[in-house]
Amino acid sequence: MAKIISLVNQKGGVGKTTSAVNLTTYLATAGKRVLLVDLDPQGNASSGLGINVRELKNNLYQAMILGKNPREIIVTKKSLGFDILPSSQDLAGSEVEMIHMENREFKLYNALRQIRMEYDYIIIDSPPSLGLLTINGLVSSDEIIIPVQTEYYALEGLSQLLETISLVKENIQPDLKIKGVMLTMYDRRNRLSRQVVKEVREHFPGYVFENVVPRSVRLAEAPSFGKSILNFDAFSKGARAYKGIAREIIEMDEADKNA
């Protein structure tokens, strides 16, 4: 049965989608069966992997709101080695639609439970907000990864995110836990960047991944070619960082199984 992990941060520009795509890629190269769920109406995870969301007849909206079987929506690309449940702009209005629906926090959960046994990991790329879509992602998840950019105001807004996570744990998903904090956009030449790394490690002792994702032109360029960093530049520093974090995730899960 799949472990479901959401990447969540209501701040935009923290490398959340880049991280979701590349962690999915490296989990797949490690031999895991992986599904990437694009929960962001912007659809950047989908388009960044070469999927033209405008040409798709079905997307995550149909699975969540209309109850369509997600197996009919999943996109499989052999070149990637994993499956994608694509997004579209249809999702942008779904939060308004869900307001008056019963069990509105469980729409994604109900869709994913139909296919959960078919994967080892399901990675959710959440939108940069704390609205109903993100809540659906949290309710569906076993664990959360929080990407934090190593820049000024890095910790700003995290208290609100942690409060939301706490509310979901208390009221809906008591087993939800933080898997780790992932540091992104690191520039070792920058003293501020080094200071933020120090502060985040002190603020979240034991939760910060050892591997740190660097600020990288190659990481920024890869989506415009419809590729993950593995397929775009497998020997770049960014590729090595995501490969390392994926390895950390697998090792943590194996340790949990053997505990």
VOBA-1610 file (N, C-alpha, C; in pm, whole numbers, padded with zeros to 5 digits, always signed):
BEGIN
Met+00085-00120+00000Met+00000+00000+00000Met+00088+00124+00000Ala+00050+00222-00080Ala+00133+00341-00097Ala+00141+00425+00030Lys+00260+00478+00052Lys+00275+00586+00149Lys+00246+00715+00074Ile+00157+00796+00128Ile+00118+00920+00060Ile+00186+01038+00129Ile+00260+01115+00050Ile+00338+01228+00102Ile+00300+01355+00028Ser+00259+01458+00102Ser+00229+01589+00043Ser+00347+01683+00061Leu+00380+01756-00044Leu+00474+01866-00032Leu+00391+01992-00014Val+00411+02059+00099Val+00323+02170+00137Val+00402+02291+00184Asn+00367+02404+00131Asn+00409+02534+00183Asn+00321+02638+00114Gln+00251+02718+00193Gln+00159+02813+00130Gln+00231+02928+00061Lys+00362+02941+00087Lys+00440+03041+00015Lys+00475+02988-00123Gly+00463+03072-00223Gly+00505+03034-00357Gly+00654+03055-00373Gly+00710+02993-00475Gly+00850+03016-00507Gly+00950+02950-00415Val+00908+02843-00347Val+01001+02775-00255Val+01057+02646-00316Gly+01023+02619-00441Gly+01073+02498-00506Gly+00988+02376-00481Lys+00862+02398-00447Lys+00773+02286-00412Lys+00745+02194-00531Thr+00705+02253-00642Thr+00674+02172-00760Thr+00799+02105-00816Thr+00908+02179-00824Thr+01035+02121-00868Thr+01073+02003-00781Ser+01052+02017-00652Ser+01085+01910-00558Ser+00993+01790-00575Ala+00863+01816-00593Ala+00768+01706-00612Ala+00803+01624-00736Val+00831+01693-00845Val+00864+01625-00971Val+00991+01543-00957Asn+01094+01602-00898Asn+01223+01535-00895Asn+01234+01428-00787Leu+01165+01446-00676Leu+01161+01337-00577Leu+01085+01217-00634Thr+00975+01244-00704Thr+00901+01136-00770Thr+00991+01062-00867Thr+01067+01137-00945Thr+01157+01077-01044Thr+01258+00985-00979Tyr+01321+01032-00872Tyr+01428+00951-00811Tyr+01374+00836-00727Leu+01254+00850-00673Leu+01192+00735-00607Leu+01163+00626-00711Ala+01121+00669-00830Ala+01093+00573-00937Ala+01220+00504-00985Thr+01330+00579-00996Thr+01456+00517-01041Thr+01511+00420-00938Ala+01465+00433-00814Ala+01506+00339-00708Ala+01421+00213-00711Gly+01334+00201-00812Gly+01255+00080-00828Gly+01118+00086-00762Lys+01079+00204-00715Lys+00949+00218-00649Lys+00840+00250-00751Arg+00720+00201-00725Arg+00603+00235-00807Arg+00548+00366-00752Val+00549+00471-00835Val+00518+00604-00785Val+00412+00673-00871Leu+00322+00743-00803Leu+00223+00828-00868Leu+00244+00971-00821Leu+00253+01064-00915Leu+00260+01207-00883Leu+00122+01268-00902Val+00069+01329-00797Val-00063+01393-00802Val-00043+01544-00810Asp-00086+01603-00919Asp-00074+01748-00938Asp-00201+01814-00886Leu-00194+01860-00761Leu-00311+01919-00694Leu-00317+02071-00713Asp-00220+02126-00781Asp-00213+02271-00802Asp-00285+02308-00932Pro-00388+02395-00926Pro-00460+02433-01048Pro-00371+02493-01157Gln-00255+02544-01118Gln-00163+02598-01219Gln-00108+02488-01309Gly-00107+02365-01258Gly-00067+02251-01340Gly+00079+02249-01379Asn+00165+02314-01301Asn+00306+02323-01340Asn+00378+02189-01335Ala+00340+02103-01241Ala+00403+01971-01235Ala+00370+01892-01361Ser+00246+01902-01406Ser+00204+01830-01527Ser+00273+01886-01651Ser+00264+02016-01671Ser+00323+02077-01790Ser+00475+02066-01789Gly+00535+02070-01668Gly+00680+02059-01657Gly+00732+01921-01690Leu+00641+01826-01706Leu+00680+01690-01748Leu+00632+01661-01890Gly+00600+01767-01962Gly+00566+01752-02103Gly+00422+01716-02132Ile+00334+01732-02032Ile+00192+01702-02053Ile+00117+01830-02086Asn+00049+01832-02199Asn-00032+01948-02237Asn-00169+01933-02171Val-00187+01999-02057Val-00310+01980-01980Val-00433+02030-02055Arg-00416+02122-02148Arg-00530+02174-02223Arg-00587+02070-02319Glu-00506+01975-02357Glu-00551+01872-02451Glu-00613+01752-02382Leu-00601+01746-02249Leu-00655+01631-02176Leu-00806+01643-02161Lys-00875+01533-02186Lys-01020+01533-02166Lys-01055+01521-02019Asn-00970+01451-01944Asn-00995+01430-01802Asn-00874+01472-01719Asn-00901+01513-01596Asn-00794+01553-01507Asn-00840+01532-01362Leu-00761+01576-01269Leu-00790+01551-01128Leu-00926+01606-01085Tyr-00972+01711-01149Tyr-01103+01768-01117Tyr-01213+01662-01131Gln-01208+01586-01240Gln-01310+01483-01263Gln-01308+01376-01154Ala-01188+01342-01107Ala-01177+01239-01003Ala-01227+01291-00868Met-01190+01414-00835Met-01226+01469-00704Met-01371+01514-00696Ile-01415+01590-00794Ile-01546+01655-00786Ile-01657+01573-00851Leu-01625+01505-00961Leu-01728+01430-01034Leu-01726+01281-01004Gly-01627+01236-00926Gly-01623+01096-00885Gly-01578+00998-00992Lys-01509+01048-01094Lys-01461+00959-01201Lys-01349+00870-01149Asn-01342+00749-01200Asn-01237+00655-01160Asn-01100+00713-01196Pro-01012+00730-01099Pro-00882+00790-01129Pro-00798+00709-01227Arg-00824+00580-01238Arg-00749+00498-01334Arg-00772+00544-01477Glu-00888+00605-01502Glu-00920+00654-01636Glu-00854+00789-01665Ile-00793+00847-01564Ile-00737+00982-01576Ile-00585+00980-01572Ile-00529+00882-01504Ile-00384+00875-01486Ile-00313+00870-01621Val-00207+00950-01631Val-00122+00952-01750Val+00003+00871-01721Thr+00032+00775-01807Thr+00151+00692-01793Thr+00247+00723-01907Lys+00368+00765-01871Lys+00471+00791-01973Lys+00591+00703-01941Lys+00617+00606-02028Lys+00726+00511-02003Lys+00860+00582-01989Ser+00876+00694-02058Ser+01002+00767-02052Ser+01029+00823-01913Leu+00922+00841-01834Leu+00938+00896-01699Leu+00957+00786-01596Gly+00887+00675-01614Gly+00898+00566-01519Gly+00801+00576-01403Phe+00709+00671-01409Phe+00606+00684-01306Phe+00478+00738-01368Asp+00370+00736-01290Asp+00239+00783-01337Asp+00209+00922-01284Ile+00120+00991-01354Ile+00082+01127-01314Ile-00070+01138-01315Leu-00124+01196-01210Leu-00265+01234-01206Leu-00267+01384-01231Pro-00293+01426-01354Pro-00270+01565-01394Pro-00376+01663-01343Ser-00333+01787-01336Ser-00421+01896-01294Ser-00472+01971-01417Ser-00553+02072-01391Ser-00592+02168-01494Ser-00654+02287-01423Gln-00684+02391-01499Gln-00744+02510-01441Gln-00885+02483-01389Asp-00944+02370-01427Asp-01075+02333-01373Asp-01072+02328-01220Leu-00957+02292-01165Leu-00944+02280-01020Leu-00954+02415-00950Ala-00927+02523-01024Ala-00926+02656-00962Ala-01061+02690-00900Gly-01169+02646-00963Gly-01302+02676-00910Gly-01357+02569-00818Ser-01279+02462-00800Ser-01330+02349-00722Ser-01346+02382-00574Glu-01264+02473-00522Glu-01275+02507-00380Glu-01410+02572-00351Val-01457+02654-00443Val-01589+02716-00426Val-01698+02610-00436Glu-01683+02517-00530Glu-01781+02409-00545Glu-01787+02321-00421Met-01672+02297-00360Met-01666+02205-00246Met-01724+02263-00117Ile-01736+02395-00110Ile-01781+02459+00014Ile-01912+02398+00065His-02003+02370-00025His-02135+02320+00016His-02149+02168+00003Met-02039+02100-00026Met-02044+01955-00040Met-02022+01886+00095Glu-02086+01772+00114Glu-02059+01691+00232Glu-01922+01627+00219Asn-01855+01612+00333Asn-01723+01548+00336Asn-01626+01611+00236Arg-01631+01742+00227Arg-01550+01812+00127Arg-01400+01794+00148Glu-01359+01767+00272Glu-01216+01749+00299Glu-01165+01613+00252Phe-01257+01524+00213Phe-01219+01386+00179Phe-01227+01356+00030Lys-01245+01457-00054Lys-01263+01433-00198Lys-01140+01367-00260Leu-01023+01417-00227Leu-00901+01357-00281Leu-00875+01220-00217Tyr-00898+01212-00088Tyr-00881+01085-00017Tyr-00964+00974-00082Asn-01089+01005-00113Asn-01178+00905-00173Asn-01130+00862-00311Ala-01069+00956-00384Ala-01015+00921-00517Ala-00891+00833-00504Leu-00801+00869-00413Leu-00674+00797-00403Leu-00688+00660-00339Arg-00786+00642-00254Arg-00798+00511-00189Arg-00834+00401-00289Gln-00887+00440-00405Gln-00919+00342-00509Gln-00794+00283-00574Ile-00684+00356-00568Ile-00562+00314-00639Ile-00441+00300-00547Arg-00462+00319-00419Arg-00350+00323-00326Arg-00270+00193-00324Met-00335+00081-00343Met-00266-00048-00337Met-00175-00071-00458Glu-00186+00013-00559Glu-00111-00008-00683Glu+00024+00062-00685Tyr+00057+00134-00577Tyr+00181+00211-00573Tyr+00255+00191-00440Asp+00383+00225-00444Asp+00463+00229-00321Asp+00459+00369-00260Tyr+00459+00470-00348Tyr+00453+00609-00303Tyr+00355+00687-00390Ile+00281+00775-00325Ile+00201+00876-00396Ile+00249+01011-00346Ile+00300+01092-00437Ile+00353+01224-00402Ile+00254+01330-00449Ile+00213+01418-00357Ile+00115+01523-00390Ile+00184+01659-00395Asp+00170+01726-00509Asp+00218+01864-00522Asp+00102+01956-00489Ser+00106+02018-00371Ser-00005+02102-00324Ser+00005+02243-00380Pro-00108+02313-00389Pro-00105+02453-00433Pro-00043+02542-00325Pro+00005+02661-00364Pro+00064+02753-00266Pro-00043+02830-00189Ser-00119+02758-00109Ser-00225+02819-00029Ser-00261+02721+00082Leu-00347+02765+00173Leu-00397+02675+00277Leu-00548+02656+00263Gly-00594+02656+00138Gly-00736+02640+00109Gly-00779+02494+00110Leu-00900+02469+00058Leu-00958+02335+00062Leu-00880+02231-00017Leu-00815+02273-00125Leu-00735+02177-00200Leu-00618+02127-00117Thr-00549+02219-00052Thr-00437+02179+00034Thr-00486+02094+00151Ile-00600+02132+00209Ile-00658+02053+00318Ile-00687+01911+00270Asn-00740+01898+00148Asn-00764+01766+00090Asn-00634+01686+00079Gly-00528+01755+00040Gly-00398+01688+00032Gly-00350+01640+00167Leu-00365+01724+00269Leu-00322+01687+00404Leu-00403+01570+00458Val-00534+01575+00438Val-00621+01468+00488Val-00588+01335+00421Ser-00546+01340+00296Ser-00514+01219+00220Ser-00378+01161+00257Ser-00294+01240+00323Ser-00153+01205+00339Ser-00122+01133+00470Asp-00015+01054+00462Asp+00045+00996+00582Asp+00148+01092+00639Glu+00219+01159+00548Glu+00331+01243+00590Glu+00339+01369+00504Ile+00414+01465+00556Ile+00429+01594+00489Ile+00577+01626+00477Ile+00615+01680+00363Ile+00748+01739+00346Ile+00728+01888+00323Ile+00800+01969+00398Ile+00789+02114+00388Ile+00914+02170+00320Pro+00902+02218+00196Pro+01017+02284+00132Pro+01034+02426+00188Val+01155+02461+00223Val+01184+02594+00277Val+01304+02651+00202Gln+01287+02766+00139Gln+01398+02826+00067Gln+01493+02893+00165Thr+01623+02883+00137Thr+01723+02938+00228Thr+01747+03086+00197Glu+01642+03163+00214Glu+01647+03306+00186Glu+01579+03383+00298Tyr+01585+03514+00289Tyr+01524+03601+00388Tyr+01375+03569+00400Tyr+01323+03575+00522Tyr+01183+03543+00551Tyr+01151+03395+00528Ala+01252+03310+00532Ala+01230+03167+00505Ala+01127+03106+00600Leu+01131+03146+00726Leu+01042+03086+00826Leu+00908+03158+00836Glu+00896+03268+00761Glu+00771+03345+00766Glu+00655+03260+00712Gly+00549+03254+00786Gly+00431+03180+00742Gly+00429+03035+00786Leu+00544+02985+00834Leu+00547+02844+00875Leu+00461+02818+00998Ser+00449+02919+01084Ser+00366+02899+01204Ser+00221+02875+01165Gln+00173+02946+01062Gln+00036+02927+01014Gln+00019+02787+00952Leu+00120+02744+00877Leu+00117+02611+00818Leu+00115+02504+00926Leu+00200+02519+01026Leu+00206+02420+01134Leu+00076+02417+01213Glu+00012+02533+01228Glu-00117+02538+01296Glu-00224+02463+01216Thr-00221+02480+01083Thr-00316+02409+00997Thr-00294+02258+01005Ile-00168+02217+01002Ile-00135+02075+01015Ile-00186+02020+01148Ser-00167+02099+01254Ser-00213+02058+01387Ser-00364+02040+01392Leu-00438+02132+01328Leu-00584+02124+01325Leu-00631+02000+01249Val-00563+01970+01138Val-00598+01850+01061Val-00573+01725+01144Lys-00461+01724+01217Lys-00429+01610+01303Lys-00534+01592+01413Glu-00573+01702+01474Glu-00667+01696+01587Glu-00808+01655+01544Asn-00848+01700+01426Asn-00989+01685+01387Asn-01018+01581+01280Ile-00918+01549+01197Ile-00948+01462+01082Ile-00849+01346+01067Gln-00719+01377+01066Gln-00617+01276+01034Gln-00515+01269+01147Pro-00546+01195+01253Pro-00458+01193+01371Pro-00320+01133+01347Asp-00306+01054+01240Asp-00177+00989+01213Asp-00085+01073+01124Leu-00131+01188+01082Leu-00050+01275+00996Leu+00075+01322+01069Lys+00189+01315+01001Lys+00312+01362+01065Lys+00404+01429+00962Ile+00494+01509+01014Ile+00592+01576+00928Ile+00708+01480+00905Lys+00732+01449+00779Lys+00844+01360+00746Lys+00975+01436+00750Gly+00972+01559+00699Gly+01096+01635+00700Gly+01079+01773+00641Val+01178+01856+00671Val+01188+01990+00613Val+01301+01985+00511Met+01272+02031+00391Met+01368+02025+00282Met+01416+02165+00247Leu+01545+02186+00258Leu+01603+02317+00230Leu+01630+02330+00080Thr+01583+02440+00021Thr+01596+02460-00123Thr+01662+02594-00154Met+01706+02607-00279Met+01763+02732-00331Met+01882+02780-00248Tyr+01964+02686-00208Tyr+02080+02717-00123Tyr+02197+02767-00208Asp+02258+02875-00161Asp+02378+02931-00225Asp+02487+02937-00119Arg+02581+02845-00125Arg+02682+02836-00020Arg+02774+02958-00015Arg+02775+03037-00123Arg+02858+03158-00124Arg+02793+03272-00047Asn+02665+03255-00019Asn+02586+03361+00044Asn+02578+03337+00195Arg+02625+03434+00273Arg+02626+03418+00418Arg+02484+03404+00473Leu+02388+03479+00416Leu+02249+03470+00461Leu+02195+03329+00440Ser+02228+03270+00325Ser+02183+03134+00295Ser+02236+03036+00400Arg+02362+03050+00435Arg+02422+02962+00536Arg+02357+02984+00672Gln+02325+03109+00704Gln+02262+03140+00832Gln+02121+03081+00840Val+02047+03088+00729Val+01911+03032+00728Val+01915+02881+00749Val+02011+02814+00686Val+02026+02669+00706Val+02045+02639+00854Lys+02131+02716+00918Lys+02158+02698+01061Lys+02031+02720+01143Glu+01956+02826+01112Glu+01835+02858+01188Glu+01727+02751+01170Val+01709+02704+01047Val+01606+02603+01022Val+01640+02472+01093Arg+01768+02434+01090Arg+01809+02311+01159Arg+01788+02324+01310Glu+01807+02444+01364Glu+01784+02466+01507Glu+01635+02468+01539His+01556+02521+01446His+01411+02535+01467His+01339+02400+01454Phe+01392+02312+01367Phe+01331+02180+01344Phe+01435+02070+01369Pro+01483+02056+01491Pro+01588+01956+01517Pro+01540+01815+01485Gly+01622+01745+01406Gly+01589+01607+01370Gly+01494+01592+01253Tyr+01446+01704+01199Tyr+01348+01697+01090Tyr+01403+01743+00955Val+01521+01801+00953Val+01572+01860+00829Val+01655+01757+00752Phe+01623+01738+00625Phe+01699+01645+00543Phe+01845+01689+00536Glu+01935+01591+00533Glu+02078+01621+00526Glu+02114+01686+00392Asn+02059+01632+00285Asn+02087+01687+00152Asn+02012+01819+00134Val+02081+01917+00079Val+02025+02051+00058Val+02022+02079-00092Val+01909+02128-00140Val+01893+02156-00284Val+01953+02293-00316Pro+02049+02299-00407Pro+02114+02426-00437Pro+02030+02513-00531Arg+02059+02642-00530Arg+02004+02729-00635Arg+02072+02689-00765Ser+01994+02660-00867Ser+02051+02600-00987Ser+01976+02643-01112Val+02051+02693-01209Val+01992+02729-01338Val+01939+02604-01408Arg+02009+02493-01393Arg+01968+02369-01458Arg+01833+02320-01405Leu+01813+02332-01274Leu+01683+02295-01216Leu+01572+02384-01270Ala+01602+02511-01289Ala+01502+02605-01338Ala+01470+02582-01486Glu+01569+02536-01561Glu+01551+02516-01705Glu+01477+02387-01739Ala+01495+02284-01659Ala+01442+02151-01693Ala+01293+02149-01728Pro+01204+02215-01649Pro+01061+02209-01682Pro+01026+02266-01819Ser+01101+02365-01865Ser+01070+02425-01994Ser+01097+02328-02109Phe+01173+02222-02080Phe+01198+02116-02178Phe+01110+01994-02152Gly+01018+02006-02054Gly+00929+01896-02020Gly+01002+01779-01957Lys+01108+01809-01882Lys+01191+01703-01826Lys+01217+01722-01677Ser+01240+01610-01609Ser+01292+01616-01473Ser+01441+01647-01482Ile+01503+01678-01369Ile+01646+01708-01372Ile+01727+01583-01407Leu+01676+01465-01374Leu+01744+01340-01411Leu+01758+01329-01562Asn+01651+01360-01634Asn+01652+01348-01780Asn+01714+01469-01848Phe+01730+01577-01773Phe+01784+01700-01831Phe+01934+01714-01806Asp+01976+01690-01682Asp+02118+01700-01647Asp+02143+01616-01522Ala+02161+01488-01543Ala+02169+01392-01433Ala+02292+01411-01344Phe+02392+01484-01394Phe+02516+01500-01316Phe+02526+01637-01250Ser+02419+01714-01256Ser+02420+01846-01193Ser+02409+01834-01041Lys+02442+01942-00972Lys+02433+01943-00826Lys+02289+01925-00779Gly+02195+01985-00853Gly+02054+01970-00818Gly+02008+01826-00828Ala+02054+01758-00933Ala+02018+01617-00950Ala+02072+01533-00835Arg+02195+01558-00796Arg+02255+01483-00686Arg+02180+01507-00555Ala+02135+01632-00536Ala+02062+01666-00412Ala+01930+01590-00404Tyr+01852+01591-00511Tyr+01723+01522-00509Tyr+01740+01370-00501Lys+01842+01318-00565Lys+01870+01175-00553Lys+01902+01141-00408Gly+01977+01229-00342Gly+02012+01207-00202Gly+01891+01213-00110Ile+01801+01308-00134Ile+01681+01320-00049Ile+01589+01200-00070Ala+01575+01156-00195Ala+01494+01036-00222Ala+01551+00916-00148Arg+01683+00906-00146Arg+01747+00796-00074Arg+01720+00807+00076Glu+01725+00930+00130Glu+01693+00951+00271Glu+01551+00906+00303Ile+01457+00939+00215Ile+01317+00901+00236Ile+01303+00749+00241Ile+01364+00682+00145Ile+01355+00536+00140Ile+01419+00473+00263Glu+01534+00525+00303Glu+01602+00471+00421Glu+01520+00492+00548Met+01456+00608+00560Met+01369+00634+00675Met+01254+00534+00680Asp+01194+00508+00564Asp+01080+00418+00559Asp+01121+00273+00586Glu+01237+00235+00537Glu+01286+00100+00564Glu+01317+00083+00712Ala+01372+00189+00774Ala+01400+00184+00917Ala+01272+00171+00998Asp+01166+00242+00954Asp+01036+00233+01022Asp+00979+00092+01015Lys+00995+00029+00897Lys+00942-00107+00879Lys+01015-00207+00968Asn+01145-00182+00989Asn+01226-00276+01066Asn+01225-00247+01215Ala+01159-00136+01252Ala+01158-00097+01394Ala+01071-00192+01476
//
